[in-house]
Amino acid sequence: MQRLLKTEKDTQDFACRLAEKLQPNDVLTLEGQLGVGKTTFTKGLAQGLDIKRNISSPTFTIVKEYRGRLPLYHMDVYRLENSMEDIGFDDYFFGDGVTVIEWASFIEDFLPRERLDIKLHYTEDADQREITLTPFGEHFEQVVKALS
């Protein structure tokens, strides 16, 4: 599934609608260039999960945890590039919340098979983004279908 997101608000609104369809143990990967809107997207997810705290990039802490309707585990694994270190990913992936992983390609060997891969791309218009959702597993196929 691909969709054009014209503003930051569009990005957050789309992520908020996605969050309404998520359940415990859901894992979302989030790829895209620096500044493309990964944290903006995660802010929308947090809104949809009824999280009131400010969301910021976990660049220097690897994982930030937030409490809402479901817990949100926001990971930025960029600093783990070329590292095969498992920092207890299963505790998050199979825990009671939703896990969002920025730069997930760096830990691909640790990712669960069932997940939703999300890619944000710049478009020719610098203010717009294109989002691509690739579902792995029946649950995520249903989630993407519901968003269509």
DSSP file (Angstrom, degrees, kcal/mol; ACC not computed):
  #  RESIDUE AA STRUCTURE BP1 BP2  ACC     N-H-->O    O-->H-N    N-H-->O    O-->H-N    TCO  KAPPA ALPHA  PHI   PSI    X-CA   Y-CA   Z-CA
    1    1 A M              0   0    0      0, 0.0   132,-2.8     0, 0.0     2,-0.4   0.000 360.0 360.0 360.0 133.8    0.0    0.0    0.0
    2    2 A Q  E     +A  132   0A   0    130,-0.2     2,-0.3     2,-0.0   130,-0.2  -0.955 360.0 175.3-125.5 147.5    1.3    3.5   -0.9
    3    3 A R  E     -A  131   0A   0    128,-2.1   128,-3.0    -2,-0.4     2,-0.5  -0.994  28.2-124.8-150.2 145.9   -0.1    6.8    0.1
    4    4 A L  E     -A  130   0A   0     -2,-0.3     2,-0.6   126,-0.2   126,-0.2  -0.793  19.3-160.7 -91.0 131.0    0.9   10.4   -0.4
    5    5 A L  E     -A  129   0A   0    124,-3.7   124,-2.8    -2,-0.5     6,-0.0  -0.957   6.4-173.9-114.2 114.2    1.2   12.5    2.8
    6    6 A K        +     0   0    0     -2,-0.6     2,-0.3   122,-0.2    -1,-0.1   0.748  63.8  17.1 -85.2 -24.2    1.0   16.2    2.0
    7    7 A T  S  > S-     0   0    0      1,-0.1     4,-1.9   122,-0.1     5,-0.1  -0.891  78.9-104.3-140.5 168.5    1.7   17.6    5.5
    8    8 A E  H  > S+     0   0    0     -2,-0.3     4,-2.6     1,-0.2     5,-0.2   0.893 123.1  55.6 -59.7 -38.8    3.1   16.7    8.9
    9    9 A K  H  > S+     0   0    0      1,-0.2     4,-3.0     2,-0.2     5,-0.2   0.903 104.2  52.6 -62.5 -40.5   -0.5   16.6   10.1
   10   10 A D  H  > S+     0   0    0      2,-0.2     4,-2.5     1,-0.2    -1,-0.2   0.914 110.0  49.9 -58.5 -42.4   -1.4   14.1    7.3
   11   11 A T  H  X S+     0   0    0     -4,-1.9     4,-2.2     2,-0.2    -2,-0.2   0.939 113.9  43.6 -62.3 -48.1    1.5   11.9    8.5
   12   12 A Q  H  X S+     0   0    0     -4,-2.6     4,-2.4     1,-0.2    -2,-0.2   0.901 113.6  50.9 -66.5 -40.6    0.4   12.1   12.2
   13   13 A D  H  X S+     0   0    0     -4,-3.0     4,-2.2     2,-0.2    -1,-0.2   0.910 110.4  49.3 -63.6 -41.8   -3.3   11.5   11.3
   14   14 A F  H  X S+     0   0    0     -4,-2.5     4,-2.1    -5,-0.2    -2,-0.2   0.933 113.0  46.9 -62.3 -45.9   -2.4    8.4    9.2
   15   15 A A  H  X S+     0   0    0     -4,-2.2     4,-2.5     1,-0.2    -2,-0.2   0.868 109.4  54.9 -64.4 -36.7   -0.3    7.0   12.0
   16   16 A C  H  X S+     0   0    0     -4,-2.4     4,-1.3     2,-0.2    -1,-0.2   0.914 108.3  48.2 -62.7 -43.4   -3.1    7.7   14.5
   17   17 A R  H  < S+     0   0    0     -4,-2.2     4,-0.4     1,-0.2    -2,-0.2   0.887 111.3  51.0 -64.7 -38.4   -5.6    5.8   12.4
   18   18 A L  H >< S+     0   0    0     -4,-2.1     3,-2.0     1,-0.2     4,-0.3   0.927 104.5  57.4 -62.0 -44.8   -3.0    2.9   12.1
   19   19 A A  H >< S+     0   0    0     -4,-2.5     3,-1.5     1,-0.3    -1,-0.2   0.828  96.1  63.8 -57.7 -33.6   -2.6    2.9   15.9
   20   20 A E  T 3< S+     0   0    0     -4,-1.3    -1,-0.3     1,-0.3    -2,-0.2   0.704 104.7  47.7 -63.6 -18.8   -6.3    2.3   16.4
   21   21 A K  T <  S+     0   0    0     -3,-2.0    -1,-0.3    -4,-0.4    -2,-0.2   0.389  92.7 103.2-102.9   1.7   -5.9   -1.1   14.7
   22   22 A L    <   -     0   0    0     -3,-1.5    76,-0.1    -4,-0.3     3,-0.0  -0.458  46.6-172.2 -89.1 159.5   -2.8   -2.2   16.6
   23   23 A Q    >   -     0   0    0     -2,-0.1     3,-1.7    74,-0.1    47,-0.1  -0.876  40.5 -59.4-140.3 169.7   -2.7   -4.8   19.4
   24   24 A P  T 3  S+     0   0    0      0, 0.0    74,-0.2     0, 0.0    72,-0.1  -0.194 119.3  24.9 -54.2 145.7   -0.1   -6.1   21.9
   25   25 A N  T 3  S+     0   0    0     72,-2.1     2,-0.2     1,-0.3    73,-0.2   0.414  83.9 145.5  78.6   2.3    3.0   -7.7   20.3
   26   26 A D    <   -     0   0    0     -3,-1.7    73,-2.8    71,-0.4     2,-0.5  -0.525  32.3-160.2 -73.1 136.1    2.7   -5.7   17.1
   27   27 A V  E     -b   99   0A   0     -2,-0.2    89,-2.2    87,-0.2     2,-0.4  -0.976   7.7-173.2-121.0 127.0    6.0   -4.8   15.6
   28   28 A L  E     -bc 100 116A   0     71,-3.2    73,-2.7    -2,-0.5     2,-0.4  -0.975  10.7-152.5-118.6 129.4    6.4   -1.9   13.1
   29   29 A T  E     -bc 101 117A   0     87,-2.4    89,-2.1    -2,-0.4     2,-0.5  -0.809   9.5-160.7 -98.2 146.6    9.6   -1.2   11.3
   30   30 A L  E     +bc 102 118A   0     71,-3.1    73,-1.9    -2,-0.4    74,-0.4  -0.944  13.1 174.1-135.2 110.4   10.2    2.4   10.1
   31   31 A E  E     + c   0 119A   0     87,-2.8    89,-2.6    -2,-0.5     2,-0.2  -0.863  18.3 113.4-117.5 149.8   12.7    3.2    7.4
   32   32 A G        -     0   0    0     -2,-0.3    89,-0.1    87,-0.2     3,-0.1  -0.784  60.5 -72.4 161.6 159.5   13.5    6.5    5.7
   33   33 A Q    >   -     0   0    0     87,-0.5     3,-1.8    -2,-0.2     5,-0.3  -0.124  67.9 -73.1 -64.3 164.0   16.2    9.1    5.3
   34   34 A L  T 3  S+     0   0    0      1,-0.3    -1,-0.2     2,-0.1     0, 0.0  -0.348 120.4  13.5 -56.1 134.1   17.1   11.5    8.0
   35   35 A G  T 3  S+     0   0    0     -3,-0.1    -1,-0.3     1,-0.1    -2,-0.1   0.502  87.5 120.6  80.0   4.3   14.4   14.2    8.4
   36   36 A V  S <  S-     0   0    0     -3,-1.8    -2,-0.1    84,-0.1    85,-0.1   0.699  91.1 -90.2 -78.1 -17.9   11.8   12.3    6.4
   37   37 A G  S  > S+     0   0    0     -4,-0.3     4,-2.6    -5,-0.1     5,-0.2   0.643  78.0 137.7 121.9  21.7    9.3   12.1    9.3
   38   38 A K  H  > S+     0   0    0     -5,-0.3     4,-2.1     2,-0.2     5,-0.1   0.927  83.8  42.1 -63.6 -44.1    9.9    8.9   11.2
   39   39 A T  H  > S+     0   0    0      2,-0.2     4,-2.1     1,-0.2    -1,-0.2   0.872 112.5  54.6 -71.6 -35.0    9.5   10.6   14.6
   40   40 A T  H  > S+     0   0    0      2,-0.2     4,-1.6     1,-0.2    -2,-0.2   0.921 108.9  49.3 -59.7 -44.0    6.6   12.6   13.3
   41   41 A F  H  X S+     0   0    0     -4,-2.6     4,-2.0     1,-0.2    -2,-0.2   0.921 109.6  51.1 -60.0 -45.1    5.0    9.3   12.3
   42   42 A T  H  X S+     0   0    0     -4,-2.1     4,-2.5     1,-0.2    -1,-0.2   0.835 104.2  58.0 -65.5 -32.6    5.7    7.9   15.8
   43   43 A K  H  X S+     0   0    0     -4,-2.1     4,-2.1     2,-0.2    -1,-0.2   0.897 106.3  49.5 -61.9 -39.6    4.1   10.9   17.4
   44   44 A G  H  X S+     0   0    0     -4,-1.6     4,-2.1     2,-0.2    -2,-0.2   0.895 109.2  51.4 -66.3 -39.9    0.9   10.1   15.5
   45   45 A L  H  X S+     0   0    0     -4,-2.0     4,-1.3     2,-0.2    -2,-0.2   0.935 109.1  51.2 -59.6 -45.3    1.0    6.5   16.6
   46   46 A A  H  <>S+     0   0    0     -4,-2.5     5,-2.6     1,-0.2     3,-0.5   0.905 107.6  52.5 -60.0 -41.8    1.4    7.7   20.2
   47   47 A Q  H ><5S+     0   0    0     -4,-2.1     3,-1.6     1,-0.2    -1,-0.2   0.924 109.0  49.7 -59.1 -44.3   -1.6    9.9   19.8
   48   48 A G  H 3<5S+     0   0    0     -4,-2.1    -1,-0.2     1,-0.3    -2,-0.2   0.695 109.0  53.0 -68.8 -18.9   -3.6    7.0   18.6
   49   49 A L  T 3<5S-     0   0    0     -4,-1.3    20,-3.3    -3,-0.5    21,-0.6   0.255 118.1-112.9 -97.2  10.5   -2.5    4.9   21.6
   50   50 A D  T < 5 +     0   0    0     -3,-1.6     2,-0.5    18,-0.2    -3,-0.2   0.844  60.5 158.4  61.5  37.3   -3.6    7.7   24.0
   51   51 A I      < -     0   0    0     -5,-2.6    -1,-0.2     1,-0.1    17,-0.2  -0.815  23.4-172.5 -92.4 128.4   -0.1    8.6   25.1
   52   52 A K        +     0   0    0     -2,-0.5    -1,-0.1    15,-0.5     3,-0.1   0.683  51.7  97.9 -95.9 -21.3    0.1   12.1   26.5
   53   53 A R  S    S-     0   0    0     14,-0.3     2,-0.2     1,-0.1    -2,-0.1  -0.275  85.1 -96.7 -69.1 154.4    3.9   12.4   26.9
   54   54 A N        -     0   0    0      1,-0.0     2,-0.5    -8,-0.0    -1,-0.1  -0.517  37.7-137.4 -69.1 135.7    6.0   14.2   24.3
   55   55 A I        +     0   0    0     -2,-0.2     2,-0.3    -4,-0.1   -12,-0.1  -0.837  29.0 169.5 -99.3 130.1    7.6   11.8   21.8
   56   56 A S        -     0   0    0     -2,-0.5     8,-0.0   -14,-0.1     0, 0.0  -0.930  43.2 -82.7-135.2 162.2   11.2   12.4   20.8
   57   57 A S        -     0   0    0     -2,-0.3     3,-0.4     1,-0.1    19,-0.1  -0.392  28.1-145.4 -65.8 135.8   13.7   10.3   18.9
   58   58 A P    >>  +     0   0    0      0, 0.0     4,-1.9     0, 0.0     3,-1.3   0.018  52.7 136.6 -88.3  29.8   15.5    7.7   21.0
   59   59 A T  T 34 S+     0   0    0      1,-0.3    20,-0.2     2,-0.2     3,-0.1   0.827  75.7  32.0 -48.1 -44.8   18.7    8.2   19.1
   60   60 A F  T 34 S+     0   0    0     -3,-0.4    -1,-0.3     1,-0.2     3,-0.1   0.520 124.3  44.0 -96.8  -4.8   21.0    8.2   22.1
   61   61 A T  T <4 S-     0   0    0     -3,-1.3     2,-2.5     1,-0.1    -2,-0.2   0.467  87.8-143.1-115.3  -3.8   19.1    5.8   24.3
   62   62 A I  S  < S+     0   0    0     -4,-1.9    14,-2.4    14,-0.2     2,-0.4  -0.304  79.9  38.8  70.2 -52.9   18.2    3.1   21.8
   63   63 A V  E     -D   75   0A   0     -2,-2.5     2,-0.4    12,-0.2    12,-0.2  -0.987  59.1-174.7-132.6 134.4   14.7    2.6   23.4
   64   64 A K  E     -D   74   0A   0     10,-2.3    10,-2.9    -2,-0.4     2,-0.4  -0.980  15.7-151.1-120.1 139.8   12.1    4.9   24.9
   65   65 A E  E     -D   73   0A   0     -2,-0.4     2,-0.3     8,-0.2     8,-0.2  -0.913  12.9-176.9-115.0 138.2    9.0    3.5   26.6
   66   66 A Y  E     -D   72   0A   0      6,-2.3     6,-2.6    -2,-0.4     2,-0.4  -0.968  17.1-136.8-132.1 146.8    5.7    5.3   26.8
   67   67 A R        +     0   0    0     -2,-0.3   -15,-0.5     4,-0.2   -14,-0.3  -0.894  44.4 116.3-109.8 134.0    2.4    4.3   28.5
   68   68 A G  S    S-     0   0    0     -2,-0.4   -18,-0.2   -17,-0.2   -17,-0.1  -0.710  85.6 -35.4-158.4-149.8   -1.0    4.6   27.0
   69   69 A R  S    S+     0   0    0    -20,-3.3   -19,-0.1    -2,-0.2   -20,-0.1   0.898 141.5   9.7 -52.6 -40.8   -3.9    2.3   25.9
   70   70 A L  S    S-     0   0    0    -21,-0.6    -1,-0.2   -47,-0.1    27,-0.2  -0.973  98.8-101.8-129.9 147.5   -1.0    0.0   24.9
   71   71 A P        -     0   0    0      0, 0.0    27,-2.9     0, 0.0     2,-0.5  -0.404  32.8-145.4 -64.6 147.9    2.6    0.6   25.8
   72   72 A L  E     -De  66  98A   0     -6,-2.6    -6,-2.3    25,-0.2     2,-0.7  -0.979   9.2-164.6-118.1 124.4    4.8    2.0   23.0
   73   73 A Y  E     -De  65  99A   0     25,-3.1    27,-3.0    -2,-0.5     2,-0.7  -0.932   9.7-166.8-108.3 109.8    8.4    0.9   22.7
   74   74 A H  E     -De  64 100A   0    -10,-2.9   -10,-2.3    -2,-0.7     2,-0.4  -0.871   9.3-175.0-105.2 111.7   10.1    3.4   20.3
   75   75 A M  E     -De  63 101A   0     25,-3.5    27,-3.3    -2,-0.7     2,-0.4  -0.834  21.0-170.5-109.9 143.1   13.5    2.1   19.2
   76   76 A D  E     + e   0 102A   0    -14,-2.4     3,-0.4    -2,-0.4   -14,-0.2  -0.925  10.8 174.7-125.6 105.2   16.2    3.8   17.1
   77   77 A V    >   +     0   0    0     25,-2.1     3,-1.9    -2,-0.4     4,-0.1   0.162  42.9 114.4-100.8  18.7   18.8    1.1   16.3
   78   78 A Y  G >  S+     0   0    0      1,-0.3     3,-1.6     2,-0.2    -1,-0.2   0.884  75.0  55.9 -54.2 -40.9   20.9    3.2   14.0
   79   79 A R  G 3  S+     0   0    0     -3,-0.4    -1,-0.3     1,-0.3    -2,-0.1   0.576  96.7  66.0 -71.8  -8.2   23.8    3.0   16.4
   80   80 A L  G X   +     0   0    0     -3,-1.9     3,-2.2   -18,-0.0    -1,-0.3   0.333  70.0 137.2 -94.0   7.2   23.7   -0.8   16.3
   81   81 A E  T <  S+     0   0    0     -3,-1.6     3,-0.1     1,-0.3    26,-0.1  -0.271  76.7  11.3 -54.5 137.9   24.7   -0.9   12.6
   82   82 A N  T 3  S+     0   0    0      1,-0.2     2,-0.4    24,-0.2    -1,-0.3   0.650 106.6 115.0  64.9  17.7   27.3   -3.6   12.1
   83   83 A S    <   -     0   0    0     -3,-2.2    -1,-0.2    23,-0.3    -3,-0.0  -0.951  50.5-166.1-116.8 136.6   26.5   -5.0   15.5
   84   84 A M        +     0   0    0     -2,-0.4     2,-0.4    -3,-0.1    -1,-0.1   0.072  44.8 136.6-103.9  23.4   25.0   -8.4   16.1
   85   85 A E        -     0   0    0     -5,-0.2     2,-0.7     2,-0.0    -2,-0.1  -0.573  46.7-148.3 -76.3 126.7   24.3   -7.5   19.8
   86   86 A D        -     0   0    0     -2,-0.4    -2,-0.1     1,-0.1    -1,-0.0  -0.861   9.9-170.2 -93.8 113.8   20.8   -8.6   21.0
   87   87 A I        -     0   0    0     -2,-0.7    -1,-0.1     1,-0.1    -2,-0.0   0.017  67.1 -73.7 -95.3  29.6   19.7   -6.0   23.6
   88   88 A G  S >> S+     0   0    0      3,-0.1     3,-1.2     2,-0.0     4,-0.7   0.842  72.9 164.1  85.8  36.2   16.7   -8.1   24.6
   89   89 A F  H >>  +     0   0    0      1,-0.3     4,-3.0     2,-0.2     3,-1.4   0.867  69.3  62.8 -55.0 -40.0   14.6   -7.4   21.6
   90   90 A D  H 3> S+     0   0    0      1,-0.3     4,-2.3     2,-0.2    -1,-0.3   0.826  93.1  63.5 -58.8 -31.5   12.3  -10.3   22.3
   91   91 A D  H <4 S+     0   0    0     -3,-1.2    -1,-0.3     1,-0.2    -2,-0.2   0.843 115.1  32.4 -60.3 -32.2   11.2   -8.6   25.6
   92   92 A Y  H X< S+     0   0    0     -3,-1.4     3,-1.5    -4,-0.7     5,-0.4   0.893 117.8  51.8 -88.0 -48.1    9.8   -5.8   23.5
   93   93 A F  H 3< S+     0   0    0     -4,-3.0    -3,-0.2     1,-0.3    -2,-0.2   0.832 123.1  30.3 -61.4 -34.0    8.7   -7.8   20.4
   94   94 A F  T 3< S+     0   0    0     -4,-2.3    -1,-0.3    -5,-0.3    -2,-0.1   0.026 103.1 102.0-116.0  26.1    6.7  -10.3   22.4
   95   95 A G  S <  S-     0   0    0     -3,-1.5    -3,-0.1     2,-0.1     4,-0.1   0.121  91.0 -80.8 -89.3-152.7    5.7   -8.0   25.3
   96   96 A D  S    S+     0   0    0    -72,-0.1     2,-0.2   -71,-0.1    -4,-0.1   0.277  99.7  52.8-100.8  10.4    2.5   -6.3   26.0
   97   97 A G  S    S-     0   0    0     -5,-0.4   -72,-2.1   -27,-0.2     2,-0.4  -0.504  86.8 -80.5-130.3-163.9    2.9   -3.3   23.7
   98   98 A V  E     - e   0  72A   0    -27,-2.9   -25,-3.1   -74,-0.2     2,-0.5  -0.905  36.8-152.5-106.5 131.3    3.6   -2.0   20.3
   99   99 A T  E     -be  27  73A   0    -73,-2.8   -71,-3.2    -2,-0.4     2,-0.5  -0.919   8.6-170.3-109.8 128.5    7.2   -1.8   19.1
  100  100 A V  E     -be  28  74A   0    -27,-3.0   -25,-3.5    -2,-0.5     2,-0.6  -0.978   7.4-165.1-116.2 125.6    8.3    0.8   16.5
  101  101 A I  E >   -be  29  75A   0    -73,-2.7   -71,-3.1    -2,-0.5     3,-0.8  -0.925   5.8-157.3-120.0 110.4   11.8    0.4   15.2
  102  102 A E  E 3  S+be  30  76A   0    -27,-3.3   -25,-2.1    -2,-0.6   -71,-0.2  -0.667  84.9  12.8 -80.4 140.0   13.6    3.1   13.3
  103  103 A W  T >  S+     0   0    0    -73,-1.9     3,-2.0    -2,-0.3    -1,-0.2   0.854  78.5 165.5  63.5  37.8   16.4    1.9   11.0
  104  104 A A  G X   +     0   0    0     -3,-0.8     3,-2.1   -74,-0.4     7,-0.1   0.709  58.9  78.4 -60.3 -22.4   15.2   -1.7   11.5
  105  105 A S  G >  S+     0   0    0      1,-0.3     3,-0.9     2,-0.2    -1,-0.3   0.757  84.3  65.5 -59.8 -21.7   17.3   -2.9    8.6
  106  106 A F  G <  S+     0   0    0     -3,-2.0    -1,-0.3     1,-0.2   -23,-0.3   0.676 111.3  32.9 -74.3 -16.5   20.3   -2.8   11.0
  107  107 A I  G X> S+     0   0    0     -3,-2.1     3,-2.4    -4,-0.2     4,-0.7  -0.034  75.7 135.9-125.8  31.0   18.8   -5.6   13.1
  108  108 A E  G X4  +     0   0    0     -3,-0.9     3,-0.9     1,-0.3    -1,-0.1   0.804  66.9  61.8 -52.8 -35.1   17.0   -7.6   10.4
  109  109 A D  G 34 S+     0   0    0      1,-0.2    -1,-0.3    -4,-0.2    -2,-0.1   0.722 107.0  46.0 -65.1 -20.1   18.3  -10.9   11.8
  110  110 A F  G <4 S+     0   0    0     -3,-2.4    -1,-0.2     2,-0.1    -2,-0.2   0.554  87.2 110.6 -98.4  -9.9   16.4  -10.2   15.1
  111  111 A L  S << S-     0   0    0     -3,-0.9     2,-0.1    -4,-0.7     4,-0.1  -0.356  71.4-114.4 -71.4 143.4   13.1   -9.1   13.6
  112  112 A P        -     0   0    0      0, 0.0    -1,-0.1     0, 0.0    -2,-0.1  -0.401  20.9-123.0 -69.7 153.8   10.0  -11.2   14.0
  113  113 A R  S    S+     0   0    0      1,-0.1     2,-0.7    -2,-0.1    -2,-0.1   0.898  99.6  65.0 -65.8 -40.2    8.5  -12.7   10.8
  114  114 A E  S    S+     0   0    0      2,-0.0     2,-0.3    21,-0.0   -87,-0.2  -0.764  76.3 111.8 -89.5 118.2    5.1  -11.1   11.4
  115  115 A R  E     - F   0 136A   0     21,-1.2    21,-2.4    -2,-0.7     2,-0.5  -0.966  64.2-106.2-168.0 172.8    5.4   -7.3   11.3
  116  116 A L  E     -cF  28 135A   0    -89,-2.2   -87,-2.4    -2,-0.3     2,-0.5  -0.966  27.7-153.4-118.2 114.8    4.5   -4.2    9.3
  117  117 A D  E     -cF  29 134A   0     17,-2.7    17,-3.0    -2,-0.5     2,-0.4  -0.762  13.8-170.9 -88.8 128.8    7.3   -2.6    7.4
  118  118 A I  E     -cF  30 133A   0    -89,-2.1   -87,-2.8    -2,-0.5     2,-0.4  -0.978   4.8-172.5-124.3 129.7    6.8    1.1    6.8
  119  119 A K  E     -cF  31 132A   0     13,-2.4    13,-2.5    -2,-0.4     2,-0.4  -0.985   7.0-160.2-124.5 132.0    9.0    3.2    4.5
  120  120 A L  E     - F   0 131A   0    -89,-2.6   -87,-0.5    -2,-0.4     2,-0.4  -0.925  14.5-174.6-108.5 134.3    8.8    7.0    4.2
  121  121 A H  E     - F   0 130A   0      9,-2.5     9,-2.4    -2,-0.4     2,-0.2  -0.955  26.3-117.1-128.3 145.2   10.2    8.6    1.1
  122  122 A Y  E     - F   0 129A   0     -2,-0.4     2,-0.2     7,-0.2     7,-0.2  -0.513  31.2-151.4 -68.9 148.9   10.7   12.2    0.0
  123  123 A T        -     0   0    0      5,-1.3     5,-0.1     2,-0.6    -1,-0.0  -0.568  36.3 -91.5-108.2-179.5    8.8   13.2   -3.1
  124  124 A E  S    S+     0   0    0     -2,-0.2     2,-0.7     1,-0.1    -2,-0.0   0.847 117.6  71.5 -62.5 -32.4    9.7   15.9   -5.6
  125  125 A D  S >  S-     0   0    0      1,-0.1     3,-2.1     2,-0.0    -2,-0.6  -0.786  84.1-145.8 -84.2 115.1    7.7   18.3   -3.5
  126  126 A A  T 3  S+     0   0    0     -2,-0.7    -1,-0.1     1,-0.3    -2,-0.1   0.697  95.2  55.4 -59.0 -21.4    9.9   18.8   -0.4
  127  127 A D  T 3  S+     0   0    0     -5,-0.1    -1,-0.3     2,-0.0     2,-0.3   0.615  99.4  73.4 -87.3 -11.8    6.9   19.2    1.8
  128  128 A Q    <   -     0   0    0     -3,-2.1    -5,-1.3    -5,-0.1     2,-0.3  -0.703  59.3-164.7-106.9 155.4    5.3   15.9    0.9
  129  129 A R  E     -AF   5 122A   0   -124,-2.8  -124,-3.7    -2,-0.3     2,-0.5  -0.945  13.3-140.2-131.2 153.7    6.1   12.3    1.7
  130  130 A E  E     -AF   4 121A   0     -9,-2.4    -9,-2.5    -2,-0.3     2,-0.4  -0.959  17.9-157.4-111.6 135.5    5.1    9.0    0.3
  131  131 A I  E     -AF   3 120A   0   -128,-3.0  -128,-2.1    -2,-0.5     2,-0.4  -0.925   4.9-166.1-114.0 137.8    4.5    6.2    2.7
  132  132 A T  E     -AF   2 119A   0    -13,-2.5   -13,-2.4    -2,-0.4     2,-0.5  -0.990   2.6-163.3-123.5 126.8    4.7    2.5    1.8
  133  133 A L  E     - F   0 118A   0   -132,-2.8   -15,-0.2    -2,-0.4    -2,-0.0  -0.942   5.1-174.6-111.3 128.2    3.3   -0.2    4.0
  134  134 A T  E     - F   0 117A   0    -17,-3.0   -17,-2.7    -2,-0.5     2,-0.3  -0.952  14.3-152.2-122.8 109.8    4.4   -3.8    3.5
  135  135 A P  E     - F   0 116A   0      0, 0.0     2,-0.5     0, 0.0   -19,-0.2  -0.592   9.3-166.2 -84.9 141.9    2.5   -6.3    5.7
  136  136 A F  E     + F   0 115A   0    -21,-2.4   -21,-1.2    -2,-0.3     4,-0.2  -0.961  63.0  17.9-123.8 110.5    4.0   -9.7    6.8
  137  137 A G  S  > S-     0   0    0     -2,-0.5     4,-1.9   -23,-0.2     5,-0.2  -0.114  91.4 -84.2 107.4 153.1    1.4  -12.0    8.3
  138  138 A E  H  > S+     0   0    0      1,-0.2     4,-2.1     2,-0.2     5,-0.2   0.865 122.4  56.8 -60.0 -41.6   -2.4  -12.2    8.2
  139  139 A H  H  > S+     0   0    0      1,-0.2     4,-2.0     2,-0.2    -1,-0.2   0.939 111.0  43.0 -57.8 -47.6   -2.9   -9.7   11.0
  140  140 A F  H  > S+     0   0    0     -4,-0.2     4,-2.6     1,-0.2    -1,-0.2   0.805 108.6  58.2 -73.3 -27.7   -1.0   -7.0    9.3
  141  141 A E  H  X S+     0   0    0     -4,-1.9     4,-2.2     2,-0.2    -1,-0.2   0.907 108.9  46.6 -62.4 -40.1   -2.6   -7.8    5.9
  142  142 A Q  H  X S+     0   0    0     -4,-2.1     4,-2.3     2,-0.2    -2,-0.2   0.881 110.5  52.8 -68.4 -39.0   -5.9   -7.1    7.6
  143  143 A V  H  X S+     0   0    0     -4,-2.0     4,-1.3     2,-0.2    -2,-0.2   0.951 111.8  44.8 -60.9 -49.3   -4.6   -3.9    9.2
  144  144 A V  H  X S+     0   0    0     -4,-2.6     4,-1.0     1,-0.2     3,-0.3   0.898 111.5  53.1 -64.0 -40.1   -3.4   -2.6    5.9
  145  145 A K  H >< S+     0   0    0     -4,-2.2     3,-0.6     1,-0.2    -1,-0.2   0.902 107.0  52.5 -60.1 -41.2   -6.7   -3.6    4.2
  146  146 A A  H 3< S+     0   0    0     -4,-2.3    -1,-0.2     1,-0.2    -2,-0.2   0.782 108.6  51.0 -67.2 -26.5   -8.6   -1.6    6.9
  147  147 A L  H 3<        0   0    0     -4,-1.3    -1,-0.2    -3,-0.3    -2,-0.2   0.681 360.0 360.0 -82.0 -18.5   -6.5    1.5    6.2
  148  148 A S    <<        0   0    0     -4,-1.0    -1,-0.2    -3,-0.6    -2,-0.1   0.496 360.0 360.0 -68.8 360.0   -7.1    1.3    2.4
